Amino acid sequence: MRLTSFTDYGLRMLMRMASAPDSAFSTADLAQEFGLPRNHLSKIMQRLSREGIVETRRGGGGGAILARPPQEIRLGDVVRLLEADQPLVECFQTAPNNCTIDGQCRLKAHLRAAERAFMAHLDGATLADIALAAPLTQ
């Protein structure tokens, strides 16, 4: 399994935020800390905000904070949210599915089982379990 960079970057941001759940984080600061594109992180933060994982505040002292304590945010929920539009293989998407062996493929069931096991494992962990210990840059 491979996660998209969208999910990878989102998890990195949330790991940092979980390290100081009462602090607000700007996407500019997170982008600088991780050496990632600010515009990309802004899109991820918007999705996380829209889905209630983070809350955003504008103005001085603004930024994003976790909407709930990190021990209440399951990794599986975050990955499902951020990977929502990214099926594991073409035949898992609703349309268009151009796979020429769909309907006779026996691999699909194994991939579904593997995907369920992967997500079940992530459901057993929270952001508190993966919070970063200290900022990468000072």
C-alpha positions as CSV (number, residue, x, y, z in Angstrom):
1,M,0.0,0.0,0.0
2,R,1.1,3.5,-0.7
3,L,-0.4,6.7,0.6
4,T,-0.6,9.8,-1.5
5,S,1.6,12.7,-0.7
6,F,-1.7,14.5,0.3
7,T,-2.2,12.0,3.1
8,D,1.5,11.8,4.0
9,Y,1.7,15.6,4.4
10,G,-1.6,15.7,6.3
11,L,-0.3,13.1,8.8
12,R,2.9,15.0,9.3
13,M,1.0,18.2,10.1
14,L,-1.3,16.4,12.5
15,M,1.7,14.7,14.2
16,R,3.1,18.2,14.9
17,M,-0.2,19.5,16.0
18,A,-0.7,16.5,18.4
19,S,2.7,17.4,20.0
20,A,1.1,20.7,21.3
21,P,-2.6,20.3,21.0
22,D,-3.4,23.6,22.7
23,S,-1.2,25.6,20.2
24,A,-2.3,27.1,16.9
25,F,-0.1,26.2,13.9
26,S,0.0,28.2,10.7
27,T,0.5,26.4,7.4
28,A,3.4,28.7,6.7
29,D,5.2,27.5,9.8
30,L,4.4,23.9,9.1
31,A,5.6,24.2,5.5
32,Q,8.9,25.7,6.7
33,E,9.4,23.1,9.4
34,F,8.8,20.2,7.0
35,G,10.2,21.7,3.8
36,L,6.9,21.3,2.0
37,P,4.9,23.5,-0.3
38,R,2.7,25.9,1.6
39,N,-0.1,25.9,-1.0
40,H,-0.3,22.1,-0.8
41,L,-0.5,22.2,3.0
42,S,-3.2,24.9,2.8
43,K,-5.4,22.6,0.7
44,I,-4.9,19.7,3.2
45,M,-5.6,22.0,6.1
46,Q,-8.9,23.1,4.4
47,R,-10.0,19.5,4.0
48,L,-9.1,18.7,7.6
49,S,-11.0,21.7,8.8
50,R,-14.0,21.0,6.6
51,E,-14.2,17.5,8.0
52,G,-13.9,18.6,11.7
53,I,-10.4,17.3,12.4
54,V,-8.9,20.7,13.0
55,E,-10.4,24.2,13.7
56,T,-8.9,27.2,12.0
57,R,-8.7,30.8,13.3
58,R,-7.9,33.9,11.3
59,G,-6.0,37.0,12.4
60,G,-3.2,37.5,14.9
61,G,-2.5,34.4,16.9
62,G,-4.5,32.5,14.4
63,G,-3.8,29.2,12.8
64,A,-5.1,25.7,13.2
65,I,-5.7,23.6,16.3
66,L,-6.9,20.1,16.7
67,A,-10.7,20.0,17.0
68,R,-10.5,17.2,19.6
69,P,-7.9,15.8,21.9
70,P,-5.3,13.8,19.9
71,Q,-6.2,10.6,21.8
72,E,-9.7,10.9,20.3
73,I,-8.6,11.1,16.6
74,R,-8.1,7.7,15.0
75,L,-5.4,7.3,12.3
76,G,-7.8,5.2,10.3
77,D,-10.3,8.0,10.2
78,V,-7.7,10.5,9.0
79,V,-6.4,8.2,6.3
80,R,-9.9,7.4,5.1
81,L,-10.6,11.1,4.9
82,L,-7.5,12.1,3.1
83,E,-7.5,9.1,0.8
84,A,-11.2,9.3,0.0
85,D,-10.7,9.9,-3.7
86,Q,-7.8,7.5,-4.2
87,P,-8.8,3.9,-4.6
88,L,-6.1,1.3,-4.1
89,V,-6.6,-0.1,-7.6
90,E,-8.7,1.0,-10.6
91,C,-11.4,-1.6,-10.1
92,F,-12.1,-0.2,-6.6
93,Q,-13.3,3.1,-8.0
94,T,-17.0,3.5,-8.9
95,A,-16.4,5.0,-12.4
96,P,-14.8,4.8,-14.8
97,N,-13.5,1.3,-14.4
98,N,-11.6,0.2,-17.5
99,C,-10.1,-2.9,-16.1
100,T,-10.5,-5.6,-18.8
101,I,-10.5,-8.5,-16.3
102,D,-13.0,-7.0,-13.8
103,G,-15.6,-9.6,-13.1
104,Q,-13.2,-12.6,-13.4
105,C,-10.3,-11.3,-11.3
106,R,-9.6,-13.2,-8.1
107,L,-7.0,-10.7,-6.9
108,K,-9.6,-8.0,-6.0
109,A,-10.9,-9.9,-2.9
110,H,-7.4,-10.3,-1.6
111,L,-6.7,-6.6,-2.0
112,R,-9.9,-5.7,-0.3
113,A,-9.0,-7.9,2.7
114,A,-5.5,-6.4,2.8
115,E,-6.9,-2.9,2.7
116,R,-9.4,-3.7,5.5
117,A,-6.6,-5.2,7.6
118,F,-4.4,-2.1,7.0
119,M,-7.2,0.3,8.0
120,A,-8.1,-1.9,11.0
121,H,-4.5,-1.6,12.2
122,L,-4.7,2.2,11.8
123,D,-8.0,2.3,13.7
124,G,-6.1,0.9,16.7
125,A,-3.9,4.0,16.9
126,T,-4.5,7.7,17.5
127,L,-2.7,10.9,16.9
128,A,-1.5,10.8,20.5
129,D,0.4,7.6,19.6
130,I,2.4,9.3,16.8
131,A,2.8,12.9,18.1
132,L,6.2,14.3,17.4
133,A,8.4,14.9,20.5
134,A,9.9,18.3,19.4
135,P,9.9,20.6,16.4
136,L,12.4,19.7,13.6
137,T,13.6,23.3,13.4
138,Q,14.0,26.0,16.1
